[in-house]
Amino acid sequence: VQEIIRVKTAAGPEYPVLCGTDVCPMLGQIWRPHWRQAAIIGDQNTSKLFAQPLAEALRSQCERVVQLSFPAGELHKTRATKEELENALLETGFDRASCVVGVGGGIALDVAGYVAATYLRGVAHVNIATSLLAQVDAAVGGKTGVNTPYGKNLIGAFHQPRAVLIDIAALSSLPEVELRLGLAEAIKHAVLADEELFNALESWAASDAGPIPPEHLVARCVEIKAEVVMRDERELAYRQVLNFGHTVAHALESASDHRVPHGEAVASGMVVEARLAERLCGFPPSASNRLVALLRQLELPTEPAVSFAEAAPLLGHDKKTRQGVIHCALPERIGQMHANDGRWSVPVELELLEQLWGNS
Ligand SMILES: NC(=O)c1ccc[n+]([C@@H]2O[C@H](COP(=O)([O-])OP(=O)(O)OC[C@H]3O[C@@H](n4cnc5c(N)ncnc54)[C@H](O)[C@@H]3O)[C@@H](O)[C@H]2O)c1
């Protein structure tokens, strides 16, 4: 077991991010004696694959262990799903001595974390990340929430987990397409903070080392995510850098009724926003070309799957929108985001976005 980093938070205690191939002993290691009830929450896939051994491992430490699941997919990342899970916990009589154990990809962890954030005004939760996307991004940082018909992740809470466990062994059952989707967020981390990581991803993608990225690259992504979060936990400004590609991505996801998966939306969203960055922040065209080439190598899309006309009404439903003006977090080179005098996002005219939309 490797401890990648300890995340220090303003609101709560610091927490470890552990990475290993045998997750049950890791869970035992971080479990607190006062967590007497455990609710293991996953989607139906991850619950089936992973919940049983976790429940068995926790039975010796807890008075009560329940397993709860909901159907997989963005269409179920909703307030209705959260309510069902909450009702099940209330029915079972879970009190404040409970800990929610989220197990799965970004969807399961966002939902489980949000349940923990508001159950009895907040109980502890632990994230066990089983998709690559959750490992390199979603599991760390304390953003929890659900989708609405008006846009993605618009209802939620900041609620830091008490530990994050990255289950590397789980990646062997993850469909290859999901591995690729996770790589989109890894590339994002490289663009926003680390050119060396970008180079390493390029070399790895060009080699035939198999579809699972090496552990040290996953660990580097976790560090980047944690460092951003520690600098600006509540997204007052700097944390927006994690949103590179996401202003466009969230509109693509919502406009397609979530037929476009998050990783694909982020991939093509980064390309559109890289073109914006060329115009607005001096991002070199050669860097955009490298980004496109890397995405292609990894069979990720480089053009939006939804027309500008369809996506336009949803572009403004973004948490960065201010006084009706869309904002994007943009890079000025690979490894460095544009600070814009400490605002870390720049206003973007819809006309310019339209012009660059299919132009990639
Ligand atoms: N909270 C954050 O900071 C943050 C950051 C990035 C993304 N997100 C959110 O994460 C979500 C996307 O996450 P995702 O790509 O992990 O999607 P996901 O949670 O839907 O997981 C992808 C699919 O893989 C399955 N799966 C997961 N692990 C598996 C395994 N080991 N073996 C077999 N199947 C497995 C899941 O059941 C699902 O069908 C989006 O909703 C996005 O908004 C949140």
The ligand as an ORCA input file, in Angstrom:
! r2SCAN-3c Opt
* xyz 0 1
  N     -16.400     15.029     -7.772
  C     -15.484     15.349     -8.644
  O     -14.529     16.065     -8.327
  C     -15.560     14.807    -10.038
  C     -14.471     14.926    -10.902
  C     -14.549     14.374    -12.173
  C     -15.710     13.722    -12.571
  N     -16.759     13.638    -11.715
  C     -17.982     12.928    -12.102
  O     -17.648     11.574    -12.339
  C     -18.603     11.018    -13.238
  C     -17.901     10.121    -14.229
  O     -17.216      9.105    -13.548
  P     -16.847      7.718    -14.246
  O     -16.301      7.974    -15.585
  O     -16.070      6.955    -13.265
  O     -18.285      7.086    -14.516
  P     -19.101      5.934    -13.771
  O     -19.123      6.160    -12.326
  O     -20.400      5.814    -14.483
  O     -18.243      4.618    -14.071
  C     -18.175      4.148    -15.393
  C     -18.799      2.768    -15.566
  O     -17.857      1.792    -15.137
  C     -18.432      0.940    -14.158
  N     -17.323      0.564    -13.285
  C     -16.659      1.354    -12.390
  N     -15.620      0.685    -11.887
  C     -15.609     -0.536    -12.463
  C     -14.749     -1.647    -12.391
  N     -13.641     -1.624    -11.625
  N     -15.037     -2.757    -13.120
  C     -16.125     -2.769    -13.935
  N     -16.953     -1.731    -14.083
  C     -16.692     -0.620    -13.344
  C     -19.541      1.745    -13.541
  O     -20.528      0.902    -13.002
  C     -20.058      2.521    -14.748
  O     -20.929      1.716    -15.507
  C     -19.348     12.172    -13.842
  O     -20.654     12.221    -13.335
  C     -18.568     13.389    -13.393
  O     -19.384     14.521    -13.245
  C     -16.700     14.150    -10.463
*
